[in-house]
Amino acid sequence: MAGVQCICDFLMVDQRKSKYESDKLAKRIRRQVGEAIADFNMIEEGDRVMVCLSGGKDSYGLLDVLMKLKNKAPVNFELIAVNLDQKQPGFPERVLPDYLASLGVPFRIVGQDTYSVVKRVVPEGKTMCALCSRLRRGVLYRVAGELGASKIALGHHRDDVLATFFLNLFHAGALKAMPAKLRSDDGRHIVIRPLAYVAEDDLAAYAAAKAFPIIPCTLCGSQENLQRKVVGRMLKQWEQAEPGRIASILRALTDVRPSQLLDRKLFDFAGLKPAPVQASVIHFKELGEPLFAE
């Protein structure tokens, strides 16, 4: 009996520790999302926020956190979840509607066969992400207009932001990343990324703890040799070798010094002149003559 009691005590301690870690993780994610929303003024009084739900861990986490923050936010706003059913073969059509109905959150499922378009247009072995993303974006912008959504929330996280930065750096020769808030090209929509400060590993752990009904992607998610995944593995290796490096890179993106770079469009290097100074005379007794100095 003593042995059984010992095992029971051990299990209770383990459960309490697991709950403590889970609660700490949830608080950290909520704090980081709250900071991002405040830093970039993502959500304002009266906003209708369309949360784009793909069925992956990131968008599930985004919706879950926004629902919790909504109850304590200093401003009133609405949430509506939207899923684009791209008609991928074997896609479980009832998973998201049933899940969203159980939450009591307003939602819309939009069916449009972008899968066939992507598979037909993109040659076998080539990257499907660019076309898939453009097609999804067009549909989601249209739906946002139909719903009267003032903000479109996407589930991109910190690692997505940094991977985009390095992809542009390595392959496009451009110094740009994924903005936390942007206006669409036609000026009609505001896109926000409340997870911009949140680590992907934290979202994966959060999804496991919450047991979200994850739906795998058979388009971009099935391509293992994508450069984005290569860069993602590079970032993970860096963080393992030098903990804190990823946080440092993210901070760098929030502290840009145009005068210390080489972009002549952002800083007037050509017009840079020395500031006028008033010379003062300094006498050095050991030299026996005056010298001019600033």
Residue pairs with C-beta under 8 A, 6 or more apart in sequence:
22 209
25 202
25 205
25 206
25 209
26 206
26 209
28 202
29 61
29 65
29 198
29 202
29 203
29 206
30 65
30 68
30 69
32 195
32 197
32 198
33 65
33 66
33 69
33 194
33 195
33 197
33 198
34 69
35 197
36 42
36 180
36 193
36 194
36 195
36 196
36 197
37 43
37 69
37 192
37 194
39 180
40 180
40 181
40 192
40 196
41 181
42 151
42 180
42 181
42 192
42 194
43 49
43 73
43 75
43 77
43 151
43 192
43 194
44 75
44 77
44 150
45 75
45 76
45 77
46 75
46 76
46 77
46 150
47 75
47 77
47 78
47 150
47 151
48 77
48 78
48 80
48 147
48 148
48 149
48 150
48 151
49 66
49 77
49 78
49 79
49 80
49 149
49 150
49 151
49 152
49 153
49 192
50 80
50 81
50 82
50 140
50 143
50 144
50 147
50 149
50 151
50 152
50 153
51 59
51 62
51 63
51 66
51 79
51 80
51 81
51 82
51 153
52 59
52 82
52 83
52 84
52 140
52 152
52 153
52 154
52 155
53 59
53 60
53 63
53 81
53 82
53 83
53 96
53 100
53 107
54 83
54 84
54 155
54 215
54 217
55 83
55 95
55 96
55 213
55 214
55 215
55 217
56 155
56 214
56 215
56 217
56 221
57 203
57 204
57 206
57 207
57 212
57 214
58 155
58 156
58 157
58 195
58 200
58 203
59 154
59 155
60 207
60 210
60 212
60 214
61 155
61 195
61 198
61 203
61 206
61 207
61 210
61 212
62 153
62 154
62 155
62 194
62 195
63 79
63 81
63 103
63 105
64 206
64 210
64 212
65 194
65 195
66 79
66 153
66 194
67 79
67 103
67 105
70 77
70 79
78 106
79 105
79 106
80 105
80 106
80 107
80 108
80 147
80 149
81 100
81 105
81 106
81 107
81 108
82 107
82 108
82 109
82 110
82 140
82 143
82 147
83 96
83 107
83 108
83 109
83 110
84 110
84 112
84 114
84 136
84 139
84 140
84 143
85 91
85 93
85 109
85 110
85 111
85 112
86 112
86 113
86 114
86 115
86 132
86 136
86 219
87 111
87 112
87 113
87 114
87 115
87 116
88 115
88 217
88 218
88 219
89 115
89 218
90 218
91 215
92 215
95 213
95 215
96 107
96 109
96 213
96 215
97 107
97 109
99 213
100 107
101 107
108 143
108 147
110 139
110 143
112 139
114 132
114 135
114 136
114 139
115 218
115 219
117 131
117 135
118 128
118 131
118 132
118 135
118 219
119 128
121 131
122 128
122 131
127 223
127 226
127 227
128 219
128 220
128 223
129 220
129 223
129 226
129 228
132 219
132 220
140 152
141 152
141 184
141 188
141 189
143 149
144 152
144 189
145 188
145 189
149 189
150 190
151 190
151 191
151 192
152 189
152 190
152 191
152 192
153 191
153 192
153 193
153 194
154 191
154 192
154 193
155 193
155 195
156 178
156 193
156 195
156 196
157 195
157 196
157 198
157 199
157 200
157 203
158 195
158 196
158 197
158 198
158 199
158 200
158 246
158 250
159 199
159 200
159 232
159 235
159 246
160 178
160 200
161 177
161 178
161 180
161 193
161 196
161 250
161 253
162 177
162 235
162 246
162 249
162 250
162 253
163 228
163 231
163 232
163 235
164 176
164 177
164 178
164 228
165 175
165 176
165 177
165 178
165 249
165 253
166 231
166 234
166 235
167 227
167 228
167 231
168 174
168 175
168 176
168 177
169 175
170 227
170 231
171 227
175 261
175 263
177 253
178 193
178 196
179 193
180 192
180 193
180 196
181 190
181 191
181 192
181 193
182 190
182 191
183 189
183 190
183 191
184 190
184 191
195 203
197 250
199 246
200 232
207 214
216 222
220 226
223 229
235 246
238 245
238 246
239 245
239 246
258 266
258 267
259 267
261 267
264 270
277 294
279 292
279 293
279 294
280 292
280 293
280 294
281 290
281 291
281 292
282 290
282 291
282 292
282 293
283 289
283 290
284 290
284 291
